[in-house]
Amino acid sequence: MDYNQLDTTQQRPPITPLAGKWGLHLGLFLSLTLVLQVYLDAVVTSLGTLFSLAEFGLAVFILYLGAKSYRETLPDAPMSYAQAFKFGALQGLFATIIVTVPFVLTLYVLRPSYPQELQQKVIDLYQEMGMNEEMIEQSMKLVRLFYTKTFLLFSSISGTFLKTLIASLIASAFVQRKPR
């Protein structure tokens, strides 16, 4: 008798291709929201929290659909919270890589003045708050560091990945399947 015949447990298929497929879907969705934030800033700013919550909710839903499709590769097999989270984290990594491409393209080619536009919005906000010129200048010395292209790129990458990890924690709770 061969040892392989004794193992009756089914093995899930490799995680990477399916996570890549669903990471592409999530990445395209997050890229669309990024474009809306950069080019339709006035509309997105007026919606504010509602836009952010809708974006996060749809990200959780896409992560849920992806992990569910992975869970259904073996319909009767259990899927732990850790397995679901691992799938979601990998899906989020692929999405982060995909979102980085249009952000770099926007930041360095299509709209290189974007960091300066953001700095001007901060100055306008300070003026609305009633700060005098000296206070604005002192504040901007500190704030300018956060509006460089390098910092914006780093914060976009880390923020997108962190957002997908948190969304994956939520989606994994709904995807897990306990053993029967």
BELVEN-V986268 format. One record per backbone hydrogen bond with DSSP energy under -1.0 kcal/mol. CO is the residue of the C=O (numbers start at 1). NH is the residue of the N-H. If there is no record, write none. Layout:
co->CO nh->NH
co->CO nh->NH
This chain:
co->2 nh->5
co->15 nh->19
co->16 nh->20
co->17 nh->21
co->18 nh->22
co->19 nh->23
co->20 nh->24
co->21 nh->25
co->22 nh->26
co->23 nh->27
co->24 nh->28
co->25 nh->29
co->26 nh->30
co->27 nh->31
co->28 nh->32
co->29 nh->33
co->30 nh->34
co->31 nh->35
co->32 nh->36
co->33 nh->37
co->34 nh->38
co->35 nh->39
co->36 nh->40
co->40 nh->44
co->41 nh->45
co->42 nh->46
co->43 nh->47
co->44 nh->48
co->47 nh->50
co->48 nh->52
co->49 nh->53
co->50 nh->54
co->51 nh->55
co->52 nh->56
co->53 nh->57
co->54 nh->58
co->55 nh->59
co->56 nh->60
co->57 nh->61
co->58 nh->62
co->59 nh->63
co->60 nh->64
co->61 nh->65
co->62 nh->66
co->63 nh->67
co->64 nh->68
co->65 nh->69
co->66 nh->70
co->67 nh->71
co->68 nh->72
co->70 nh->73
co->71 nh->74
co->74 nh->77
co->79 nh->177
co->80 nh->84
co->81 nh->85
co->82 nh->86
co->83 nh->87
co->84 nh->88
co->85 nh->89
co->86 nh->90
co->87 nh->91
co->88 nh->92
co->89 nh->93
co->90 nh->94
co->91 nh->95
co->92 nh->96
co->93 nh->97
co->94 nh->98
co->95 nh->99
co->96 nh->100
co->99 nh->103
co->100 nh->104
co->101 nh->105
co->102 nh->106
co->103 nh->107
co->104 nh->108
co->105 nh->109
co->105 nh->110
co->106 nh->111
co->111 nh->114
co->113 nh->117
co->114 nh->118
co->115 nh->119
co->116 nh->120
co->117 nh->121
co->118 nh->122
co->119 nh->123
co->120 nh->124
co->121 nh->125
co->122 nh->126
co->123 nh->127
co->124 nh->128
co->125 nh->129
co->126 nh->131
co->127 nh->130
co->132 nh->136
co->133 nh->137
co->134 nh->138
co->135 nh->139
co->136 nh->140
co->137 nh->141
co->139 nh->143
co->140 nh->144
co->143 nh->146
co->144 nh->147
co->148 nh->152
co->149 nh->153
co->150 nh->154
co->151 nh->155
co->152 nh->156
co->153 nh->157
co->154 nh->158
co->155 nh->159
co->156 nh->160
co->157 nh->161
co->158 nh->162
co->159 nh->163
co->160 nh->164
co->161 nh->165
co->162 nh->166
co->163 nh->167
co->164 nh->168
co->165 nh->169
co->166 nh->170
co->167 nh->171
co->168 nh->172
co->171 nh->175
co->172 nh->176
co->177 nh->79
